[in-house]
């Protein structure tokens, strides 16, 4: 299944808790967070890294606004 999906050029919606599967198959991840859609290019590991950076920047902006 992973090999087939890795070659597939269409869109797939996958609901899974298998991070290894997502690392091997995903090339783009969309996340709905607090009513906003965020797109991340890359596999699941890259998504986690990029999301952590985004949340850190958002936290810094929120802290500045509250001062």
C-alpha atoms as one frame of an Amber mdcrd trajectory, in Angstrom:
protein
   0.000   0.000   0.000   2.794   2.429   0.902   4.558   1.881  -2.416   1.350
   2.422  -4.363   0.457   5.610  -2.485   3.999   6.986  -2.713   3.709   6.803
  -6.526   0.121   8.063  -6.664  -0.091  11.653  -7.923  -3.609  12.359  -6.712
  -4.925  13.431  -3.333  -5.430  10.987  -0.491  -7.114  11.632   2.846  -5.580
   9.306   5.407  -6.711   8.936   8.993  -4.056   7.008  10.877  -1.985   6.927
  14.032   0.897   5.273  12.160   3.567   7.983  11.950   5.910   5.672  10.035
   3.274   5.185   7.349   2.849   8.960   7.050   6.618   9.492   6.929   6.834
   7.074   3.998   3.784   8.268   2.079   2.945  11.911   2.807   4.384  14.698
   0.684   2.016  17.386   1.907   0.006  17.600   5.127  -2.944  19.896   5.819
  -4.001  20.576   9.382  -7.044  22.374  10.751  -5.979  24.159  13.941  -8.225
  26.563  15.829 -10.391  27.118  12.762  -7.497  27.767  10.379  -6.070  25.556
   7.663  -2.288  25.149   7.659  -0.412  23.409   4.866   2.954  21.752   5.400
   5.166  20.437   2.614   6.994  17.242   3.449   6.407  14.072   5.410   5.087
  13.707   8.951   8.442  14.316  10.645   8.912  17.543   8.683   5.353  18.550
   9.571   6.108  18.165  13.286   9.265  20.291  12.995   7.577  23.031  10.960
   4.517  23.098  13.219   6.693  23.467  16.325   8.438  26.447  14.717   5.093
  28.009  13.743   3.706  27.603  17.254   6.853  29.103  18.783   6.589  32.173
  16.539   2.875  32.523  17.312   3.629  32.315  21.043   6.263  35.028  20.746
   3.831  37.280  18.869   1.134  36.690  21.492   3.582  37.527  24.293   4.513
  40.812  22.584   0.850  41.764  22.152   0.135  41.187  25.832   2.911  43.516
  27.010
